[in-house]
Amino acid sequence: MNFKVETVIPDEQGRFIILTLSLEEKVIVLVNIYATNDVAQQVAFFKRLNQQLEEFAKDTIVIGGDFNCALT
């Protein structure tokens, strides 16, 4: 695949990194996250992440990583 990394947006707390790639004239946004396991901090984390991703709402976004969402 031929792609070009256009931007890199790291989180100042080291909890996520966002890459924007140009791939065949499309913009692909790759996001890797490592959410905190404290529920109260998770709310703030996901709000901050959402704010960062708002500018890419029209692009294809792929998110992966550790969401730290325990079922029990």
Sine and cosine of phi, psi and omega as CSV:
sin_phi,cos_phi,sin_psi,cos_psi,sin_omega,cos_omega
0.00,0.00,0.72,-0.69,0.13,-0.99
-0.99,-0.13,0.88,-0.47,0.05,-1.00
-0.60,-0.80,0.30,-0.95,0.02,-1.00
-0.77,-0.64,0.78,-0.63,0.08,-1.00
-0.97,0.24,0.88,-0.47,-0.03,-1.00
-1.00,0.01,-0.75,0.66,-0.01,-1.00
-0.64,-0.77,0.45,-0.89,0.10,-1.00
-0.79,-0.61,0.83,-0.55,0.00,-1.00
-0.86,-0.52,0.98,-0.19,0.05,-1.00
-1.00,0.02,0.52,-0.85,0.10,-0.99
-0.98,0.20,0.68,-0.73,-0.01,-1.00
-0.90,0.43,-0.37,0.93,0.04,-1.00
-1.00,-0.08,0.01,1.00,0.03,-1.00
0.97,0.26,0.35,0.94,-0.07,-1.00
-1.00,-0.08,-0.30,0.95,0.08,-1.00
-0.44,-0.90,0.33,-0.95,0.15,-0.99
-0.65,-0.76,0.68,-0.73,-0.02,-1.00
-0.87,-0.48,0.78,-0.62,0.08,-1.00
-0.88,-0.47,0.71,-0.70,0.17,-0.99
-0.95,-0.30,0.75,-0.66,-0.04,-1.00
-0.87,-0.50,0.56,-0.83,0.20,-0.98
-0.99,-0.16,0.84,-0.54,-0.03,-1.00
-0.67,-0.74,0.94,-0.35,0.00,-1.00
0.77,0.64,0.77,0.63,0.04,-1.00
0.91,0.42,0.29,0.96,0.11,-0.99
-0.89,-0.45,0.42,-0.91,0.10,-0.99
-0.98,-0.21,0.81,-0.58,0.07,-1.00
-0.90,-0.44,0.74,-0.67,0.01,-1.00
-0.94,-0.34,0.88,-0.48,0.05,-1.00
-0.97,-0.25,0.74,-0.67,-0.03,-1.00
-0.78,-0.63,0.80,-0.60,0.11,-0.99
-0.91,-0.42,0.79,-0.62,-0.05,-1.00
-0.83,-0.55,0.41,-0.91,0.18,-0.98
-0.67,-0.74,1.00,-0.02,-0.07,-1.00
-0.96,0.28,0.50,-0.86,0.10,-1.00
-0.93,0.37,0.42,-0.91,0.02,-1.00
-1.00,-0.09,0.06,1.00,0.11,-0.99
-1.00,0.06,0.85,-0.52,-0.12,-0.99
-0.85,0.52,-0.69,0.72,-0.01,-1.00
-0.89,0.45,-0.63,0.77,0.02,-1.00
-0.96,0.29,-0.47,0.88,0.03,-1.00
-0.89,0.46,-0.65,0.76,0.00,-1.00
-0.86,0.51,-0.74,0.67,0.01,-1.00
-0.90,0.43,-0.65,0.76,0.00,-1.00
-0.88,0.48,-0.77,0.64,-0.04,-1.00
-0.93,0.37,-0.50,0.87,0.11,-0.99
-0.91,0.42,-0.70,0.72,0.02,-1.00
-0.89,0.45,-0.68,0.73,0.03,-1.00
-0.89,0.45,-0.70,0.71,0.02,-1.00
-0.86,0.51,-0.67,0.74,0.02,-1.00
-0.88,0.48,-0.64,0.77,0.02,-1.00
-0.91,0.41,-0.58,0.81,-0.09,-1.00
-0.99,0.10,-0.22,0.98,-0.02,-1.00
-0.83,0.56,-0.59,0.80,-0.03,-1.00
-0.93,0.36,-0.24,0.97,-0.01,-1.00
-0.95,-0.30,0.34,0.94,-0.10,-0.99
-0.85,0.52,-0.48,0.88,-0.03,-1.00
-1.00,-0.02,-0.06,1.00,-0.03,-1.00
-0.99,-0.16,0.20,-0.98,0.09,-1.00
-0.99,0.15,0.84,-0.55,-0.04,-1.00
-0.90,-0.43,0.77,-0.64,0.07,-1.00
-0.87,-0.49,0.87,-0.50,-0.03,-1.00
-0.90,-0.44,0.72,-0.70,0.07,-1.00
-0.56,-0.83,0.15,-0.99,0.05,-1.00
0.74,-0.67,-0.42,-0.91,-0.04,-1.00
-0.96,-0.29,0.96,-0.30,-0.02,-1.00
-0.99,0.14,-0.22,0.97,0.00,-1.00
0.77,0.64,0.72,0.70,0.03,-1.00
-0.96,-0.27,0.99,-0.11,-0.01,-1.00
-0.98,0.22,0.62,-0.78,0.00,-1.00
-0.99,0.15,-0.33,0.94,0.05,-1.00
-0.77,-0.64,0.00,0.00,0.00,0.00
